[in-house]
Amino acid sequence: MKRKKLPKKKHKGMSIYCTGCNHNFSWTHKQENGKTIEPLCKKNGRSFSSCKCPEKHSYKKTVHIPGTSKGTTTKLLNSTRYEDAVVEGIEFRTNFLGELLSTNSSTELNRNNLIYLFDAQIEYVDFYSDVGVPPHKRKNRSKQQVSNMLRALTLFNEAIEYQNINKRILRCDKVSEIHVGYFHTYINGYAANTYNRFIGALKAFFKWAIKTYSLKIENPFEDVNSKSTTYQIETIEQSEFKGLLSLLNHNNGKVDRVSKTGKLVKKNMYRPFLKSAFQLALHTGGRREEIMGMKWSMIKEDSNGHPLYIEVPNLKVQRSNQTLGKSKIVAPKIIPVTKGLHEILIRMGYHKKKDNDQFIIYPNRENKSMDWLTSILSRSFSHFYALLENEKQLQFKCLRKTYLTYLNKAMKGSTKSLSSHSNQKVLDTHYIDPKIISKAIREVEIFS
């Protein structure tokens, strides 16, 4: 596909928008000190002309809204040639201004009629990703949260396009329960939890759009009923876990995957640290990021020098507080060093490494990101567990469920004091009850 470019003297309001990195390029090349320079992709840092997905580039026209200082309306153009895009852009501007004059007899601007769905979605993606958001209002959402939101918007667009509705010319104030019905039908085959998440994402988007653009409409997703959900607690059995560990080797990790470009790629899901990571997860109940973030210095000893518990940052509650704008200090999670966990830590070299600020799992990480590390845990667990060829389809999180099941059995009424619930008095006040820790060390034994 021929790459789109912008001339040096481009038509006013013309730019190129990339749906791959959700960025607007107002220029594509220019001369500085005798050299040609290009803007960089916001996603991978590569030059504009080296983008591997030019099909995601569209010409875009921005038109100033008369009567405002910085108000604009935009449209992604269908034309693939710059000359045709300019003509299409001029036609859009002419029609827009004509509609504006016919719908506004007074000098007061009614933005209700000017906000197109797809343009609003683009602005919402920036807002949701904290782009251009004042520091005190940023939510610091994870990549997974942003990805889930993008997935929901994409599916909504697919649903209405399936009904021959153009997302680029559909105004936000014209979205009704009819469109919600199209979306419901389109995603009705998804699991209840997933369906509810998609509906929630669209409800949040329209809540933002109504407030941001002062739309005089009710949220079309406000009254959508959530599907009832059932939670099946899947735990791993001792024989399964031993079988899983026995399969962890380089040869069993080989797998062929089809890349996004359609090519067959050979990968290996095995990593030397997997066995220790899986064991640590089973005997601590830690989430993926907690397991990969544990350091030897987080292990606290009693007065006799015996490891007593691991003090882990409560990342889930911290992020929840950030999202809700709370500044409250979050107490750490307290993980008792049970008999089984103690044996694992000793085998991993606790006596030599204690008080060290290195990570317990995979300390020499170089440039590996936490996203990569947590992804490896999930994908590798699923791959090797599938080799057991039994009827269950367990995921990495079953290790946490197994731990909490045995913890609850042993601790009875004291379980919440150790399982990251921030509303418990023990954690809220940063007070560690030695009786609870002692009880957990004595009585919690996985696979007992």
NORHUBEL-V58563 format. One record per run of one state. SS is the DSSP state (~ for helix, > for strand, _ for the rest). FROM is the first residue (numbers start at 0). TO is the last residue. Records with the same first field share a line. If there is no record, write none. Layout:
SS = FROM-TO + FROM-TO
This chain:
_ = 0-12 + 18-21 + 25-28 + 32-33 + 37-38 + 40-45 + 50-52 + 64-70 + 76-80 + 103-109 + 113-114 + 128-133 + 137-141 + 161-169 + 174-175 + 187-190 + 212-236 + 246-249 + 258-262 + 268-272 + 284-286 + 293-293 + 301-305 + 312-313 + 323-331 + 336-337 + 347-348 + 353-357 + 359-368 + 386-396 + 418-423 + 428-432 + 443-447
> = 13-17 + 22-24 + 29-31 + 34-36 + 39-39 + 46-46 + 56-63 + 71-75 + 115-115 + 170-170 + 253-257 + 263-267 + 294-294 + 298-300 + 306-311 + 332-335 + 358-358
~ = 47-49 + 53-55 + 81-102 + 110-112 + 116-127 + 134-136 + 142-160 + 171-173 + 176-186 + 191-211 + 237-245 + 250-252 + 273-283 + 287-292 + 295-297 + 314-322 + 338-346 + 349-352 + 369-385 + 397-417 + 424-427 + 433-442
